[in-house]
Amino acid sequence: MQFEIVGDITEVETFASGSGIREIARLRRIYGRGRWRKRKGIAKVRLSNGSIHLAEIHWYEAAGIGRKEFKIKGLL
């Protein structure tokens, strides 16, 4: 699903890091070594059909690399 984040991400929390991330080997191979964390938060998103919703989103993040692979886990 294609979407765009509109505004800031709130209620950000880390729920997995380092070896606790199942896909750590793939992340390191694609983006490089770093202190990877899997994070979640709440944000307004604009879907491909133009509608705007509040959604829980998840992503991977590492210092010096940035936020990667955003995904919507549920619309609120």
Backbone as ProteinMPNN parsed JSONL, in Angstrom:
{"seq_chain_A": "MQFEIVGDITEVETFASGSGIREIARLRRIYGRGRWRKRKGIAKVRLSNGSIHLAEIHWYEAAGIGRKEFKIKGLL", "coords_chain_A": {"N_chain_A": [[0.841, -1.171, 0.0], [0.7, 2.104, -0.956], [1.625, 5.102, 0.641], [1.731, 8.333, 2.274], [3.337, 10.096, 4.826], [1.811, 12.499, 6.777], [2.58, 15.275, 8.48], [3.801, 15.087, 11.913], [5.236, 12.228, 13.639], [3.876, 10.69, 16.403], [3.878, 9.466, 19.842], [6.062, 7.668, 19.828], [7.801, 4.637, 20.108], [10.28, 2.184, 20.922], [10.333, -1.213, 20.122], [11.85, -3.415, 19.543], [15.278, -4.362, 19.247], [18.619, -4.621, 17.911], [19.695, -7.959, 18.031], [17.147, -8.798, 18.523], [15.568, -8.205, 16.41], [14.077, -9.796, 13.775], [14.826, -9.598, 11.09], [17.43, -8.652, 10.952], [19.86, -9.366, 9.657], [19.251, -9.014, 6.94], [18.672, -6.24, 6.897], [21.199, -5.179, 7.568], [22.684, -6.087, 5.387], [21.476, -4.738, 3.214], [21.346, -1.948, 3.955], [23.529, -1.409, 5.59], [25.8, -1.632, 8.439], [24.75, -0.886, 11.739], [23.188, 0.474, 14.696], [20.473, -1.002, 14.869], [16.981, -0.505, 15.264], [13.602, -1.474, 15.827], [10.748, 0.361, 15.436], [7.704, 2.022, 16.505], [4.825, 4.13, 15.972], [2.318, 6.77, 16.009], [0.65, 8.357, 13.366], [-0.658, 10.773, 10.987], [-1.689, 9.717, 7.844], [-1.625, 9.867, 4.275], [-3.361, 8.104, 2.001], [-3.089, 6.226, -1.105], [-5.416, 6.718, -2.51], [-6.063, 9.26, -1.801], [-7.341, 9.776, 0.596], [-7.191, 10.718, 4.077], [-5.958, 9.369, 7.045], [-5.67, 8.421, 10.524], [-3.052, 6.471, 11.672], [-1.341, 3.513, 12.872], [2.043, 3.138, 12.559], [4.939, 1.278, 11.575], [8.521, 0.998, 11.542], [12.015, 0.643, 10.588], [15.031, 1.773, 12.117], [18.205, 3.365, 12.257], [21.034, 4.936, 13.704], [22.714, 7.408, 11.871], [21.968, 6.231, 9.522], [19.202, 6.355, 9.224], [15.563, 6.417, 8.98], [13.853, 3.608, 7.743], [11.854, 1.613, 5.512], [8.929, 1.977, 6.049], [5.737, 0.945, 7.266], [2.21, 0.467, 7.323], [0.455, -0.596, 10.076], [-2.061, -0.608, 11.06], [-5.201, 1.088, 10.713], [-6.517, 3.756, 12.58]], "CA_chain_A": [[0.0, 0.0, 0.0], [1.459, 3.345, -1.029], [1.106, 6.144, 1.512], [2.632, 9.44, 2.598], [3.13, 10.557, 6.188], [1.44, 13.91, 6.809], [2.822, 15.792, 9.827], [4.771, 14.423, 12.783], [4.933, 10.924, 14.225], [3.771, 10.832, 17.853], [3.849, 8.246, 20.653], [7.103, 6.795, 19.279], [8.455, 3.728, 21.048], [11.093, 1.096, 20.381], [9.882, -2.482, 20.678], [12.857, -4.45, 19.285], [16.563, -3.793, 18.849], [19.719, -5.566, 17.735], [19.372, -9.339, 17.648], [15.71, -9.003, 18.7], [14.918, -7.965, 15.12], [14.199, -11.01, 12.955], [15.407, -9.323, 9.775], [18.642, -7.853, 11.152], [20.863, -9.689, 8.633], [18.818, -8.372, 5.692], [18.858, -4.793, 7.058], [22.637, -4.879, 7.5], [23.145, -6.341, 4.022], [20.943, -3.727, 2.299], [21.591, -0.564, 4.36], [24.788, -1.262, 6.304], [25.816, -1.896, 9.87], [24.283, 0.205, 12.582], [22.419, 0.028, 15.861], [19.123, -1.069, 14.326], [15.845, -0.604, 16.159], [12.283, -1.502, 15.202], [9.996, 1.35, 16.181], [6.324, 2.249, 16.091], [4.262, 5.409, 16.371], [1.025, 7.146, 15.448], [0.79, 9.485, 12.441], [-1.653, 10.933, 9.932], [-1.157, 9.262, 6.564], [-2.453, 10.05, 3.089], [-3.327, 6.882, 1.2], [-2.975, 6.441, -2.55], [-6.683, 7.235, -3.045], [-6.205, 10.644, -1.374], [-7.953, 9.908, 1.917], [-6.261, 10.887, 5.185], [-6.357, 8.579, 8.214], [-4.728, 8.246, 11.608], [-2.605, 5.083, 11.546], [-0.15, 3.042, 13.573], [3.05, 2.774, 11.576], [6.168, 0.641, 12.061], [9.669, 1.211, 10.675], [13.339, 0.331, 11.122], [15.811, 2.997, 12.223], [19.568, 3.249, 12.78], [21.745, 6.212, 13.731], [23.574, 7.6, 10.718], [21.343, 5.633, 8.337], [17.877, 6.956, 9.154], [14.353, 5.594, 9.037], [13.677, 2.82, 6.521], [10.799, 0.612, 5.362], [7.7, 2.273, 6.779], [4.555, 0.155, 6.914], [1.015, 0.718, 8.12], [0.016, -1.807, 10.789], [-3.506, -0.534, 11.269], [-5.829, 2.407, 10.702], [-7.188, 4.011, 13.864]], "C_chain_A": [[0.89, 1.239, 0.0], [0.811, 4.369, -0.114], [2.176, 7.19, 1.76], [2.311, 9.881, 4.017], [2.903, 12.056, 6.146], [1.637, 14.394, 8.247], [3.836, 14.955, 10.584], [4.287, 13.056, 13.235], [4.943, 11.103, 15.736], [3.77, 9.46, 18.52], [4.857, 7.209, 20.147], [7.679, 5.921, 20.382], [9.207, 2.641, 20.301], [10.581, -0.204, 20.967], [10.787, -3.65, 20.31], [14.154, -3.758, 18.881], [17.598, -4.899, 18.714], [19.26, -6.941, 17.293], [17.9, -9.68, 17.871], [14.914, -8.756, 17.43], [15.154, -9.183, 14.243], [14.965, -10.777, 11.667], [16.708, -8.53, 9.86], [19.702, -8.122, 10.076], [20.519, -9.01, 7.306], [19.017, -6.86, 5.769], [20.324, -4.412, 6.928], [23.182, -5.076, 6.092], [22.705, -5.217, 3.078], [21.423, -2.319, 2.654], [22.909, -0.351, 5.093], [24.649, -1.531, 7.792], [25.369, -0.656, 10.625], [23.564, -0.367, 13.775], [20.94, 0.065, 15.471], [18.086, -1.227, 15.43], [14.572, -0.71, 15.333], [11.397, -0.627, 16.071], [8.566, 1.457, 15.679], [5.855, 3.592, 16.619], [2.937, 5.646, 15.676], [1.242, 8.372, 14.555], [-0.422, 9.572, 11.519], [-0.994, 10.517, 8.635], [-2.156, 9.558, 5.45], [-2.281, 8.809, 2.23], [-3.319, 7.222, -0.282], [-4.275, 6.959, -3.171], [-6.976, 8.656, -2.585], [-6.811, 10.832, 0.005], [-6.875, 9.989, 3.0], [-6.816, 10.169, 6.404], [-5.28, 8.674, 9.29], [-4.344, 6.774, 11.607], [-1.451, 4.789, 12.482], [0.824, 2.588, 12.5], [4.263, 2.171, 12.273], [7.277, 0.926, 11.059], [10.931, 0.744, 11.373], [14.154, 1.614, 11.113], [17.187, 2.686, 12.783], [20.225, 4.622, 12.707], [22.698, 6.29, 12.54], [23.001, 7.04, 9.431], [19.947, 6.209, 8.137], [16.758, 5.941, 9.25], [14.141, 4.901, 7.699], [12.447, 1.926, 6.645], [9.587, 0.858, 6.255], [6.594, 1.342, 6.328], [3.415, 0.502, 7.838], [0.597, -0.6, 8.759], [-1.463, -1.786, 11.072], [-3.985, 0.898, 11.215], [-6.598, 2.576, 12.004], [-8.435, 4.84, 13.688]], "O_chain_A": [[1.742, 1.392, 0.875], [-0.414, 4.496, -0.09], [3.359, 6.974, 1.496], [1.142, 10.026, 4.373], [3.691, 12.798, 5.56], [0.916, 13.953, 9.142], [4.623, 14.215, 9.994], [3.091, 12.763, 13.217], [5.915, 11.615, 16.293], [3.674, 8.43, 17.853], [4.543, 6.022, 20.051], [8.007, 6.41, 21.464], [8.827, 2.234, 19.204], [10.406, -0.303, 22.181], [10.519, -4.778, 20.724], [14.133, -2.7, 18.252], [17.476, -5.965, 19.316], [18.531, -7.082, 16.311], [17.448, -10.745, 17.451], [13.722, -9.06, 17.372], [16.299, -9.561, 13.994], [15.678, -11.665, 11.2], [17.048, -7.806, 8.924], [20.372, -7.19, 9.632], [21.404, -8.49, 6.628], [19.485, -6.255, 4.804], [20.659, -3.436, 6.256], [24.046, -4.32, 5.649], [23.487, -4.79, 2.228], [21.858, -1.573, 1.777], [23.366, 0.787, 5.208], [23.547, -1.642, 8.329], [25.591, 0.473, 10.19], [23.354, -1.578, 13.853], [20.248, 1.052, 15.72], [18.278, -1.972, 16.391], [14.469, -0.108, 14.264], [11.297, -0.832, 17.281], [8.255, 1.036, 14.565], [6.406, 4.126, 17.582], [2.488, 4.838, 14.863], [1.935, 9.312, 14.944], [-1.122, 8.584, 11.296], [0.135, 10.917, 8.353], [-3.369, 9.507, 5.653], [-1.175, 8.504, 1.784], [-3.52, 8.375, -0.663], [-4.246, 7.573, -4.237], [-8.019, 9.212, -2.93], [-6.797, 11.943, 0.534], [-5.795, 9.412, 2.866], [-7.984, 10.33, 6.759], [-4.122, 8.971, 8.998], [-5.22, 5.911, 11.547], [-0.681, 5.679, 12.845], [0.49, 1.769, 11.644], [4.571, 2.511, 13.415], [7.016, 1.079, 9.866], [10.936, 0.481, 12.576], [14.0, 2.448, 10.221], [17.328, 1.848, 13.674], [19.997, 5.378, 11.762], [23.407, 5.327, 12.247], [23.504, 7.347, 8.35], [19.554, 6.516, 7.012], [16.976, 4.77, 9.559], [14.237, 5.53, 6.645], [12.054, 1.537, 7.744], [9.263, 0.037, 7.113], [6.513, 0.986, 5.152], [3.631, 0.8, 9.013], [0.406, -1.6, 8.067], [-2.066, -2.834, 11.302], [-3.272, 1.817, 11.618], [-7.253, 1.645, 12.472], [-9.117, 5.144, 14.666]]}, "name": "protein", "num_of_chains": 1, "seq": "MQFEIVGDITEVETFASGSGIREIARLRRIYGRGRWRKRKGIAKVRLSNGSIHLAEIHWYEAAGIGRKEFKIKGLL"}
